Amino acid sequence: MGAEIAVMRQQAEECGQPPELKEPWHCCLSWWGTGNAIPQDLLGKLIKSWLANPGLFHLCPIILAKLDQALHMQTPSYPAQENARLCEEILGVPATPGTHLPATFGHLAGSYDAHSYGYLCSEVYTTDTFHTLFKQDGVLSGKVAMDYRSCILRPGGSEDAKGMVKLFLGCDPTQDAFLLSKGLQVEDCRPPAC
């Protein structure tokens, strides 16, 4: 089992998988129920799939944000047609014929509005805090946990998010760790994200 884990770690390194996600692959060393070993080439493909289509994944919220803005700010338009236009413009892929995505996107008519578009910004902050402090000091570090509690959890929504993250990190947050987690190369990034 130790040799298999070493091979798994090497494969994760080769495909650029974030180091903190290497260990969970140990659960994939055998087929459930039979206990037979998973072939190393298949395991390598599973590890590489971590970075499959991150660009496409992150363009979808952009389409939804633009659709929301178009339907609430422009001259009246048909939601399905506007969605189809944006899919073609942003993704270069046509919307699925016969579907009506705007009818399933509840944020369009609810009170959620622009809040739904802050997810990506939140992911940038969380990835940065993880790589800068939690990964460096260990996810079970009592000091980091208490600092997180004092700087982030205690003030909650009463303070600006970027200010709380800056206080917690001790410096301005960056997108370096986020970009690295998506398999992108980042020049001159702030350690220890690299």
Residue pairs with C-beta under 8 A, 6 or more apart in sequence:
1 29
4 29
4 37
4 40
5 26
5 29
7 40
7 43
8 22
8 25
8 26
8 29
8 43
8 47
9 22
11 40
11 43
11 44
11 47
11 48
12 19
12 21
12 22
12 25
12 47
13 22
15 44
15 47
15 48
15 50
15 51
16 51
16 183
17 47
17 48
17 50
17 51
18 50
18 180
18 181
19 135
20 130
20 135
21 50
25 43
25 46
25 47
28 38
28 43
28 46
29 37
29 38
29 43
30 36
30 37
30 38
31 37
31 38
51 182
51 183
54 182
54 183
55 182
56 91
58 120
58 182
59 90
59 91
61 116
61 117
61 119
61 120
62 90
63 83
63 86
63 87
63 90
63 91
64 105
64 107
64 116
64 117
65 114
65 116
65 117
66 86
66 90
67 79
67 82
67 83
67 86
67 102
67 105
67 108
68 107
68 108
68 113
68 114
68 117
70 77
70 82
70 86
71 77
71 79
71 82
71 102
71 108
79 100
79 102
79 103
79 108
80 95
80 99
80 100
80 101
80 102
80 103
82 102
83 95
83 101
83 102
84 94
84 95
87 93
87 94
87 95
88 94
88 95
95 101
102 108
106 112
107 113
107 116
121 161
122 161
123 178
124 173
124 175
124 178
125 161
125 162
125 165
125 173
127 177
127 178
127 181
128 165
128 169
128 173
128 174
128 175
128 176
128 177
128 178
128 193
129 148
129 165
129 168
129 169
129 173
130 177
131 177
131 180
131 192
131 193
132 169
132 177
132 190
132 192
132 193
133 141
133 144
133 147
133 148
133 168
133 169
134 141
134 144
135 192
136 192
137 143
137 144
138 144
147 168
148 168
151 164
151 167
151 168
152 164
152 165
152 168
155 164
162 173
165 173
166 172
166 173
171 190
174 189
174 190
174 193
176 186
176 189
176 190
176 193
176 194
177 189
177 193
179 186
179 189
180 186
180 189
180 193
180 194
186 193
186 194
